Amino acid sequence: MPESQRQTPPKASEQPIKTPQIYTQHSLPAHWTYLHLAALPDSSMNNPNLDEMTVRLSLLNVLSTAFGDHGAAVPIDILAVHSPKEIFIRVPVEDGSKVMAAAGEVFVVKGRSERLSVLVGASTAGGRSGQDLFDP
């Protein structure tokens, strides 16, 4: 084979450079803030027969007192009321701080998260699965 037809391996400087692959994971922005509340021990909310309507009216009262009509307009979803110490609510993420500030009048905020699973997991650290919080 003539020397002009021989193929020589490419030099290291001539080899193509491989581009590293970048892997990303996107989380959707949170639309809700989840709050775990408990009634203050010395408040009228510390009642074993506490129900969703009483919680809603109490939150509406403290929000409207603190923030006027803007506070009264905050949509609140009562997710579960199992006792004065186990109250779970959902509010829009932009109103979470407002609700936390106003709720301090009658409730203790035991937890806040933009993921319900994180909040329920923190409140069920005693070996419970968390599902029982939302069973009727």
DSSP file with accessible surface (Angstrom, degrees, kcal/mol):
  #  RESIDUE AA STRUCTURE BP1 BP2  ACC     N-H-->O    O-->H-N    N-H-->O    O-->H-N    TCO  KAPPA ALPHA  PHI   PSI    X-CA   Y-CA   Z-CA
    1    1 A M              0   0  168      0, 0.0     5,-0.1     0, 0.0     0, 0.0   0.000 360.0 360.0 360.0 128.6    0.0    0.0    0.0
    2    2 A P    >   -     0   0   72      0, 0.0     3,-1.2     0, 0.0     4,-0.5  -0.251 360.0-119.7 -67.5 152.5    1.5    3.3   -1.0
    3    3 A E  G >  S+     0   0  157      1,-0.3     3,-0.8     2,-0.2     0, 0.0   0.816 109.8  61.1 -65.0 -28.2    2.3    5.7    1.7
    4    4 A S  G 3  S+     0   0  112      1,-0.2    -1,-0.3     3,-0.0     0, 0.0   0.743 103.5  51.5 -71.6 -22.4   -0.1    8.4    0.4
    5    5 A Q  G <  S+     0   0  126     -3,-1.2    -1,-0.2     2,-0.1    -2,-0.2   0.507  83.5 110.4 -93.4  -7.8   -3.1    6.1    0.9
    6    6 A R    <   -     0   0  156     -3,-0.8     2,-0.5    -4,-0.5    -3,-0.0  -0.499  62.1-140.0 -67.4 140.4   -2.4    5.2    4.5
    7    7 A Q        -     0   0  188     -2,-0.2    -2,-0.1     3,-0.0    -1,-0.0  -0.876  12.8-157.4-103.0 130.5   -4.8    6.6    7.0
    8    8 A T        -     0   0  119     -2,-0.5     3,-0.1     1,-0.1     0, 0.0  -0.807  27.7-103.4-103.6 144.5   -3.4    7.9   10.2
    9    9 A P        -     0   0  110      0, 0.0    -1,-0.1     0, 0.0     0, 0.0  -0.362  47.5 -97.9 -63.8 145.9   -5.5    8.1   13.3
   10   10 A P        -     0   0   74      0, 0.0     5,-0.1     0, 0.0     2,-0.1  -0.316  39.1-110.5 -66.0 147.2   -6.5   11.7   14.1
   11   11 A K    >>  -     0   0  142      1,-0.1     3,-1.5    -3,-0.1     4,-0.8  -0.357  29.4-107.0 -71.5 159.6   -4.5   13.6   16.6
   12   12 A A  G >4 S+     0   0   87      1,-0.3     3,-0.6     2,-0.2    -1,-0.1   0.852 121.7  54.6 -57.9 -34.8   -6.1   14.4   19.9
   13   13 A S  G 34 S+     0   0  109      1,-0.2    -1,-0.3     3,-0.0    -2,-0.0   0.702 107.8  50.6 -73.5 -17.3   -6.4   18.0   18.9
   14   14 A E  G <4 S+     0   0  124     -3,-1.5    -1,-0.2     2,-0.1    -2,-0.2   0.543  84.8 105.1 -95.9 -10.9   -8.4   17.0   15.8
   15   15 A Q  S << S-     0   0  110     -4,-0.8     2,-0.1    -3,-0.6    -4,-0.0  -0.479  81.9-102.9 -72.1 143.1  -10.9   14.7   17.5
   16   16 A P        -     0   0  125      0, 0.0     2,-0.5     0, 0.0    -1,-0.1  -0.374  32.8-123.3 -66.6 142.8  -14.4   16.2   17.8
   17   17 A I        -     0   0  159     -3,-0.1     2,-0.4    -2,-0.1     0, 0.0  -0.736  21.6-130.7 -88.0 129.0  -15.3   17.4   21.3
   18   18 A K        -     0   0  195     -2,-0.5    -1,-0.0     1,-0.0     0, 0.0  -0.654  17.6-130.5 -81.5 133.2  -18.4   15.8   22.8
   19   19 A T        -     0   0  123     -2,-0.4     2,-0.1     1,-0.1    -1,-0.0  -0.689  25.4-117.6 -81.5 130.1  -20.9   18.3   24.2
   20   20 A P        -     0   0  106      0, 0.0     2,-0.4     0, 0.0    -1,-0.1  -0.392  26.3-123.2 -67.6 145.2  -22.0   17.4   27.7
   21   21 A Q        -     0   0  147     -2,-0.1     2,-0.5     2,-0.0     0, 0.0  -0.740  19.6-150.0 -90.3 138.4  -25.7   16.7   28.1
   22   22 A I        -     0   0  144     -2,-0.4     2,-0.5     2,-0.0     0, 0.0  -0.932   6.4-160.4-111.7 126.5  -27.6   18.7   30.6
   23   23 A Y        -     0   0  194     -2,-0.5     2,-0.3     2,-0.0    -2,-0.0  -0.908  13.2-178.7-107.2 131.2  -30.6   17.2   32.3
   24   24 A T        -     0   0  104     -2,-0.5     2,-0.4     2,-0.0    -2,-0.0  -0.920  16.2-157.2-127.6 155.5  -33.1   19.5   33.9
   25   25 A Q        -     0   0  179     -2,-0.3     2,-0.5     2,-0.0    -2,-0.0  -0.997  12.9-153.4-131.9 127.8  -36.3   19.0   35.8
   26   26 A H        -     0   0  165     -2,-0.4     2,-0.4     0, 0.0    -2,-0.0  -0.851   0.7-155.8-105.7 134.3  -38.9   21.6   36.0
   27   27 A S        -     0   0   95     -2,-0.5     3,-0.1     3,-0.0    -2,-0.0  -0.878  25.9-117.1-101.4 139.6  -41.4   22.0   38.8
   28   28 A L        -     0   0  145     -2,-0.4     3,-0.1     1,-0.1     2,-0.0  -0.468  39.8 -98.4 -70.7 145.3  -44.6   23.8   38.1
   29   29 A P        -     0   0   96      0, 0.0     2,-0.2     0, 0.0    -1,-0.1  -0.386  42.8-108.9 -64.6 143.6  -45.0   27.0   40.1
   30   30 A A        -     0   0   18      1,-0.1    85,-0.1    -3,-0.1     3,-0.1  -0.510  30.4-176.2 -75.1 138.7  -47.1   26.5   43.2
   31   31 A H        +     0   0  133     -2,-0.2    62,-1.7    83,-0.2     2,-0.3   0.543  66.6  50.3-105.6 -15.0  -50.6   28.1   43.1
   32   32 A W  E     -A   92   0A  83     60,-0.3     2,-0.4    82,-0.3    -1,-0.1  -0.927  61.0-150.6-128.6 150.0  -51.6   27.2   46.7
   33   33 A T  E     -A   91   0A   0     58,-3.3    58,-2.5    -2,-0.3     2,-0.5  -0.980  18.7-150.6-114.9 131.0  -50.1   27.4   50.2
   34   34 A Y  E     -AB  90 113A  34     79,-3.4    79,-2.1    -2,-0.4     2,-0.4  -0.881  11.8-165.1-104.9 134.0  -51.2   24.8   52.6
   35   35 A L  E     -AB  89 112A   0     54,-2.4    54,-2.3    -2,-0.5     2,-0.6  -0.953  14.5-153.1-123.1 138.3  -51.4   25.6   56.3
   36   36 A H  E     -AB  88 111A   8     75,-2.4    74,-2.7    -2,-0.4    75,-1.3  -0.956  28.5-174.9-107.0 115.7  -51.6   23.3   59.4
   37   37 A L  E     -AB  87 109A   0     50,-3.4    50,-1.9    -2,-0.6     2,-0.3  -0.774  18.2-168.6-113.8 157.4  -53.4   25.2   62.2
   38   38 A A  E     - B   0 108A  10     70,-1.9    70,-3.7    -2,-0.3    47,-0.3  -0.993  31.6-110.4-140.4 139.8  -54.2   24.5   65.8
   39   39 A A  E     - B   0 107A   8     45,-3.5    68,-0.3    -2,-0.3    67,-0.0  -0.408  39.1-104.0 -67.9 142.6  -56.5   26.6   68.0
   40   40 A L    >   -     0   0   42     66,-2.2     3,-1.8     1,-0.1     6,-0.3  -0.441  30.7-121.1 -62.7 141.0  -54.9   28.6   70.7
   41   41 A P  T 3  S+     0   0  102      0, 0.0    -1,-0.1     0, 0.0    -2,-0.1   0.840 110.0  42.4 -57.6 -33.5  -55.4   26.8   74.1
   42   42 A D  T 3  S+     0   0  144      3,-0.0     2,-0.2     2,-0.0    -2,-0.1   0.293  95.8 101.5 -98.9  12.7  -57.2   29.8   75.6
   43   43 A S  S X  S-     0   0   25     -3,-1.8     3,-1.4    63,-0.1    63,-0.1  -0.530  82.5-116.3 -95.3 163.3  -59.4   30.8   72.6
   44   44 A S  T 3  S+     0   0  112      1,-0.3    -1,-0.1    -2,-0.2    62,-0.0   0.665 111.7  71.0 -68.1 -14.3  -63.0   30.1   72.0
   45   45 A M  T 3  S+     0   0    6      1,-0.2     2,-2.4    61,-0.1    -1,-0.3   0.633  70.3  92.8 -76.2 -13.9  -61.9   27.9   69.0
   46   46 A N    <   +     0   0   66     -3,-1.4    -1,-0.2    -6,-0.3    39,-0.0  -0.425  58.7 131.8 -81.5  69.5  -60.5   25.3   71.4
   47   47 A N    >   -     0   0   68     -2,-2.4     3,-1.6     1,-0.1    -8,-0.1  -0.976  60.8-138.9-124.7 129.9  -63.7   23.3   71.3
   48   48 A P  T 3  S+     0   0  112      0, 0.0    -1,-0.1     0, 0.0    -2,-0.0   0.758 104.9  56.8 -63.6 -19.5  -63.9   19.6   70.8
   49   49 A N  T 3  S+     0   0  136     34,-0.1    -3,-0.1     2,-0.0    34,-0.0   0.032  76.9 150.9 -98.4  27.5  -66.9   20.1   68.5
   50   50 A L    <   -     0   0   20     -3,-1.6     2,-0.2    -5,-0.1    31,-0.1  -0.339  23.6-171.7 -61.4 134.4  -65.1   22.5   66.2
   51   51 A D     >  -     0   0   77      1,-0.1     4,-1.9    -2,-0.0     5,-0.2  -0.769  36.9-100.1-126.3 173.6  -66.4   22.4   62.6
   52   52 A E  H  > S+     0   0  103     -2,-0.2     4,-2.8     1,-0.2     5,-0.2   0.871 118.0  53.7 -61.5 -40.7  -65.5   23.7   59.2
   53   53 A M  H  > S+     0   0  109      1,-0.2     4,-2.8     2,-0.2     5,-0.2   0.915 108.1  49.7 -65.3 -40.0  -68.0   26.6   59.3
   54   54 A T  H  > S+     0   0   61      2,-0.2     4,-2.3     1,-0.2    -1,-0.2   0.920 112.5  47.9 -64.2 -41.6  -66.7   27.9   62.6
   55   55 A V  H  X S+     0   0    0     -4,-1.9     4,-2.6     2,-0.2     5,-0.2   0.944 112.9  48.5 -63.2 -46.4  -63.1   27.8   61.3
   56   56 A R  H  X S+     0   0   91     -4,-2.8     4,-2.7     1,-0.2    -2,-0.2   0.930 113.1  46.5 -60.4 -47.9  -64.1   29.6   58.1
   57   57 A L  H  X S+     0   0   97     -4,-2.8     4,-2.4     2,-0.2    -1,-0.2   0.891 112.2  51.0 -65.0 -37.6  -66.0   32.3   60.0
   58   58 A S  H  X S+     0   0   17     -4,-2.3     4,-2.4    -5,-0.2     5,-0.2   0.931 112.5  45.5 -64.8 -45.1  -63.2   32.8   62.5
   59   59 A L  H  X S+     0   0    0     -4,-2.6     4,-2.5     2,-0.2     5,-0.2   0.914 112.6  51.4 -64.8 -40.5  -60.6   33.2   59.7
   60   60 A L  H  X S+     0   0   73     -4,-2.7     4,-2.5    -5,-0.2     5,-0.2   0.920 110.1  50.7 -61.5 -41.3  -62.9   35.5   57.8
   61   61 A N  H  X S+     0   0   99     -4,-2.4     4,-2.1     1,-0.2    -2,-0.2   0.943 113.4  42.2 -63.2 -49.4  -63.3   37.6   60.9
   62   62 A V  H  X S+     0   0   13     -4,-2.4     4,-2.2     1,-0.2     5,-0.2   0.876 115.2  51.1 -70.1 -33.4  -59.6   38.0   61.7
   63   63 A L  H  X S+     0   0    2     -4,-2.5     4,-2.9    -5,-0.2     9,-0.3   0.915 112.3  45.4 -67.7 -42.3  -58.7   38.6   58.0
   64   64 A S  H  X S+     0   0   42     -4,-2.5     4,-1.5     7,-0.3    -2,-0.2   0.866 113.3  50.9 -71.6 -31.3  -61.3   41.3   57.6
   65   65 A T  H  < S+     0   0  109     -4,-2.1    -2,-0.2    -5,-0.2    -1,-0.2   0.928 119.1  36.6 -67.1 -42.8  -60.3   42.9   60.9
   66   66 A A  H  < S+     0   0   59     -4,-2.2    -2,-0.2    -5,-0.2    -3,-0.2   0.868 136.7  16.0 -79.1 -37.2  -56.6   42.9   59.9
   67   67 A F  H >X S-     0   0   81     -4,-2.9     3,-1.0     1,-0.3     4,-0.7   0.265  89.8-142.1-126.7  10.4  -56.9   43.7   56.2
   68   68 A G  H 3X S-     0   0   33     -4,-1.5     4,-2.0     1,-0.2     3,-0.3  -0.287  72.5 -12.9  66.0-143.8  -60.4   45.0   55.6
   69   69 A D  H 3> S+     0   0  145      1,-0.2     4,-1.2     2,-0.2    -1,-0.2   0.810 136.1  59.2 -64.1 -30.6  -62.2   44.0   52.4
   70   70 A H  H <4 S+     0   0  148     -3,-1.0     4,-0.3     1,-0.2    -1,-0.2   0.894 107.9  46.0 -66.2 -37.8  -59.0   42.7   50.9
   71   71 A G  H >< S+     0   0    0     -4,-0.7     3,-1.3    -3,-0.3    -7,-0.3   0.894 109.9  53.3 -69.3 -39.8  -58.7   40.3   53.7
   72   72 A A  H 3< S+     0   0   39     -4,-2.0    -1,-0.2    -9,-0.3    -2,-0.2   0.753 103.5  59.3 -67.5 -21.5  -62.3   39.2   53.5
   73   73 A A  T 3< S+     0   0   74     -4,-1.2    -1,-0.2    -5,-0.2    -2,-0.2   0.514  74.9 115.6 -86.9  -3.3  -61.9   38.5   49.8
   74   74 A V    <   -     0   0   12     -3,-1.3     2,-0.4    -4,-0.3   -11,-0.1  -0.500  68.1-129.0 -69.4 122.5  -59.1   35.8   50.4
   75   75 A P        -     0   0   70      0, 0.0     2,-0.5     0, 0.0    20,-0.1  -0.594  28.0-170.4 -74.1 130.5  -60.5   32.4   49.2
   76   76 A I        -     0   0   12     -2,-0.4     2,-0.6    15,-0.1    15,-0.2  -0.987  11.7-159.9-125.6 126.5  -59.9   29.8   51.9
   77   77 A D  E     -C   90   0A  52     13,-2.9    13,-2.5    -2,-0.5     2,-0.8  -0.935  11.9-147.6-103.8 121.3  -60.5   26.1   51.4
   78   78 A I  E     +C   89   0A  17     -2,-0.6    11,-0.2    11,-0.2     3,-0.1  -0.794  20.4 177.4 -86.5 112.0  -61.0   24.1   54.6
   79   79 A L  E     -     0   0A  54      9,-2.2     2,-0.3    -2,-0.8    10,-0.2   0.867  60.8  -7.6 -85.9 -40.3  -59.4   20.7   53.8
   80   80 A A  E     -C   88   0A   5      8,-1.8     8,-2.8   -28,-0.0     2,-0.4  -0.957  44.9-173.2-160.6 139.6  -59.8   19.0   57.2
   81   81 A V  E     +C   87   0A  27     -2,-0.3     6,-0.2     6,-0.2   -29,-0.1  -0.926  22.6 153.3-132.4 104.4  -60.9   19.7   60.7
   82   82 A H  E    S-     0   0A  87      4,-2.7     5,-0.1     1,-0.5    -1,-0.1   0.647  71.6 -24.6-105.3 -23.3  -60.3   16.8   63.0
   83   83 A S  E >  S-C   86   0A  41      3,-0.8     3,-1.5   -34,-0.0    -1,-0.5  -0.942  78.9 -80.8-171.2 173.3  -59.9   18.5   66.3
   84   84 A P  T 3  S+     0   0   12      0, 0.0   -45,-3.5     0, 0.0     3,-0.2   0.721 131.8  47.9 -61.9 -15.3  -58.8   22.0   67.5
   85   85 A K  T 3  S+     0   0  130    -47,-0.3     2,-0.4     1,-0.2   -39,-0.0   0.454 106.5  58.0-103.0  -1.7  -55.2   20.8   67.0
   86   86 A E  E <   + C   0  83A  32     -3,-1.5    -4,-2.7     2,-0.0    -3,-0.8  -0.725  63.3 143.2-132.2  82.7  -55.6   19.3   63.5
   87   87 A I  E     -AC  37  81A   0    -50,-1.9   -50,-3.4    -2,-0.4     2,-0.5  -0.989  24.1-170.8-124.1 126.1  -56.9   21.9   61.0
   88   88 A F  E     +AC  36  80A   1     -8,-2.8    -9,-2.2    -2,-0.4    -8,-1.8  -0.975  10.3 172.0-119.9 128.9  -55.7   22.0   57.4
   89   89 A I  E     -AC  35  78A   0    -54,-2.3   -54,-2.4    -2,-0.5     2,-0.4  -0.884  20.8-145.3-130.8 163.8  -56.5   24.8   55.0
   90   90 A R  E     +AC  34  77A  66    -13,-2.5   -13,-2.9    -2,-0.3   -56,-0.2  -0.999  21.2 169.1-131.1 132.6  -55.5   25.9   51.5
   91   91 A V  E     -A   33   0A   0    -58,-2.5   -58,-3.3    -2,-0.4   -15,-0.1  -0.935  46.2 -80.4-135.5 158.2  -55.1   29.5   50.3
   92   92 A P  E >>  -A   32   0A  12      0, 0.0     3,-1.8     0, 0.0     4,-0.6  -0.314  44.2-118.2 -58.0 144.4  -53.6   31.1   47.2
   93   93 A V  G >4 S+     0   0   36    -62,-1.7     3,-1.0     1,-0.3     4,-0.4   0.856 112.8  56.9 -58.0 -34.5  -49.9   31.3   47.4
   94   94 A E  G 34 S+     0   0  144      1,-0.2    -1,-0.3   -63,-0.2     4,-0.2   0.692 110.2  45.5 -73.2 -14.7  -49.9   35.1   47.2
   95   95 A D  G <> S+     0   0   25     -3,-1.8     4,-2.5     1,-0.1    -1,-0.2   0.410  83.7  97.9-104.8   0.9  -52.2   35.3   50.3
   96   96 A G  H <X S+     0   0    0     -3,-1.0     4,-2.4    -4,-0.6     5,-0.2   0.910  85.0  45.5 -58.5 -46.2  -50.3   32.8   52.5
   97   97 A S  H  > S+     0   0   79     -4,-0.4     4,-2.3     1,-0.2    -1,-0.2   0.891 112.1  52.6 -66.1 -38.6  -48.4   35.3   54.5
   98   98 A K  H  > S+     0   0   57     -4,-0.2     4,-2.3     2,-0.2     5,-0.2   0.931 111.2  45.9 -62.1 -45.4  -51.5   37.5   55.0
   99   99 A V  H  X S+     0   0    0     -4,-2.5     4,-3.0     1,-0.2    -2,-0.2   0.913 111.7  52.1 -66.0 -41.4  -53.5   34.5   56.3
  100  100 A M  H  X S+     0   0   59     -4,-2.4     4,-0.9    -5,-0.2    -1,-0.2   0.916 110.7  48.2 -61.1 -42.2  -50.6   33.5   58.6
  101  101 A A  H  < S+     0   0   69     -4,-2.3     3,-0.4     1,-0.2    -2,-0.2   0.931 117.8  39.8 -64.9 -44.9  -50.4   36.9   60.1
  102  102 A A  H >< S+     0   0    3     -4,-2.3     3,-1.8     1,-0.2     4,-0.3   0.883 108.2  61.1 -74.4 -36.3  -54.1   37.3   60.7
  103  103 A A  H >X S+     0   0    0     -4,-3.0     4,-2.9     1,-0.3     3,-1.6   0.742  83.4  81.7 -65.2 -20.5  -54.7   33.7   61.9
  104  104 A G  T 3< S+     0   0   43     -4,-0.9    -1,-0.3    -3,-0.4    -2,-0.1   0.666  77.6  72.0 -60.0 -14.5  -52.3   34.3   64.8
  105  105 A E  T <4 S+     0   0  140     -3,-1.8    -1,-0.3     1,-0.1    -2,-0.2   0.865 123.4   2.5 -67.6 -36.9  -55.1   35.9   66.6
  106  106 A V  T <4 S+     0   0   25     -3,-1.6   -66,-2.2    -4,-0.3     2,-0.3   0.470 126.1  54.5-129.3  -9.2  -56.9   32.6   67.2
  107  107 A F  E  <  -B   39   0A   2     -4,-2.9     2,-0.5   -68,-0.3   -68,-0.2  -0.916  63.6-135.1-129.2 157.4  -54.7   29.9   65.8
  108  108 A V  E     -B   38   0A  65    -70,-3.7   -70,-1.9    -2,-0.3     2,-0.9  -0.934  26.6-133.0-103.6 130.1  -51.1   28.6   66.0
  109  109 A V  E     +B   37   0A  43     -2,-0.5   -72,-0.2   -72,-0.2     3,-0.1  -0.775  27.0 178.1 -85.8 108.8  -49.6   27.9   62.6
  110  110 A K  E     -     0   0A 104    -74,-2.7     2,-0.3    -2,-0.9   -73,-0.2   0.693  64.0  -3.5 -85.3 -21.2  -48.0   24.5   63.1
  111  111 A G  E     -B   36   0A  18    -75,-1.3   -75,-2.4    -3,-0.1     2,-0.3  -0.974  52.8-165.3-168.1 154.7  -46.8   24.2   59.5
  112  112 A R  E     +B   35   0A  97     -2,-0.3     2,-0.3   -77,-0.2   -77,-0.2  -0.987  21.2 151.4-146.0 135.7  -46.8   25.9   56.1
  113  113 A S  E     -B   34   0A  24    -79,-2.1   -79,-3.4    -2,-0.3     3,-0.0  -0.985  47.1-134.4-158.1 157.8  -45.8   24.4   52.7
  114  114 A E  S    S+     0   0   89     -2,-0.3     2,-0.4   -81,-0.2   -82,-0.3   0.383  99.0  63.4 -92.8   1.7  -46.6   24.8   49.0
  115  115 A R  S >> S-     0   0  112    -81,-0.1     4,-1.6     1,-0.1     3,-0.5  -0.984  70.6-155.1-126.4 119.7  -46.9   21.0   48.9
  116  116 A L  H 3> S+     0   0   51     -2,-0.4     4,-2.9     1,-0.2     5,-0.3   0.885  93.7  60.8 -62.4 -36.3  -49.6   19.3   50.8
  117  117 A S  H 3> S+     0   0   94      1,-0.2     4,-2.1     2,-0.2    -1,-0.2   0.869 104.1  49.8 -62.2 -34.9  -47.7   16.0   51.0
  118  118 A V  H <> S+     0   0   87     -3,-0.5     4,-2.0     2,-0.2    -1,-0.2   0.935 113.0  46.4 -67.9 -43.2  -44.8   17.7   52.9
  119  119 A L  H  X S+     0   0    8     -4,-1.6     4,-1.5     2,-0.2    -2,-0.2   0.929 114.8  45.3 -67.6 -43.8  -47.2   19.3   55.4
  120  120 A V  H  X S+     0   0   13     -4,-2.9     4,-0.9     1,-0.2    -1,-0.2   0.917 111.4  54.0 -67.6 -39.2  -49.2   16.1   56.0
  121  121 A G  H >< S+     0   0   41     -4,-2.1     3,-0.5    -5,-0.3    -1,-0.2   0.899 107.9  49.9 -62.2 -37.5  -46.0   14.1   56.3
  122  122 A A  H >< S+     0   0   76     -4,-2.0     3,-0.7     1,-0.2    -1,-0.2   0.850 111.3  48.6 -70.8 -31.1  -44.6   16.5   59.0
  123  123 A S  H 3< S+     0   0   24     -4,-1.5    -1,-0.2     1,-0.2    -2,-0.2   0.594 110.3  52.0 -85.4  -9.1  -47.8   16.3   61.0
  124  124 A T  T XX  +     0   0   11     -4,-0.9     3,-0.8    -3,-0.5     4,-0.5  -0.102  63.8 130.8-116.7  35.9  -47.9   12.5   60.9
  125  125 A A  T <4  +     0   0   90     -3,-0.7    -1,-0.1     1,-0.3    -2,-0.1   0.603  53.4  83.9 -68.5  -7.2  -44.5   11.7   62.1
  126  126 A G  T 34 S-     0   0   79     -3,-0.2    -1,-0.3     1,-0.1     3,-0.1   0.169 122.8 -83.3 -83.6  20.5  -45.8    9.2   64.6
  127  127 A G  T <4 S+     0   0   75     -3,-0.8    -2,-0.1     1,-0.3     2,-0.1   0.409  89.8 132.7  97.5  -3.4  -46.0    6.4   62.0
  128  128 A R     <  -     0   0  106     -4,-0.5    -1,-0.3     1,-0.1    -4,-0.1  -0.478  58.0-133.8 -78.6 156.3  -49.4    7.3   60.5
  129  129 A S        -     0   0  101     -2,-0.1    -1,-0.1    -3,-0.1    -5,-0.1   0.728  32.4-123.4 -82.8 -21.6  -49.6    7.5   56.8
  130  130 A G  S >  S+     0   0    3     -7,-0.1     3,-1.2    -9,-0.0     4,-0.4   0.092  90.6  99.6  99.7 -24.4  -51.4   10.8   56.6
  131  131 A Q  G >  S+     0   0  114      1,-0.3     3,-1.7     2,-0.2     4,-0.5   0.873  72.5  65.1 -62.5 -35.4  -54.4    9.4   54.7
  132  132 A D  G 3  S+     0   0   68      1,-0.3     3,-0.5     2,-0.2    -1,-0.3   0.732  88.3  69.4 -63.7 -18.4  -56.4    9.1   57.9
  133  133 A L  G <  S+     0   0    4     -3,-1.2    -1,-0.3     1,-0.2    -2,-0.2   0.812 107.8  36.0 -66.9 -27.0  -56.4   12.9   58.2
  134  134 A F  S <  S+     0   0   68     -3,-1.7    -1,-0.2    -4,-0.4    -2,-0.2   0.340  90.2 107.7-112.6   5.6  -58.7   13.2   55.2
  135  135 A D              0   0   75     -4,-0.5    -3,-0.0    -3,-0.5     0, 0.0  -0.675 360.0 360.0 -80.2 139.3  -60.9   10.2   55.7
  136  136 A P              0   0  174      0, 0.0    -1,-0.1     0, 0.0    -2,-0.1  -0.152 360.0 360.0 -66.9 360.0  -64.4   11.1   56.8
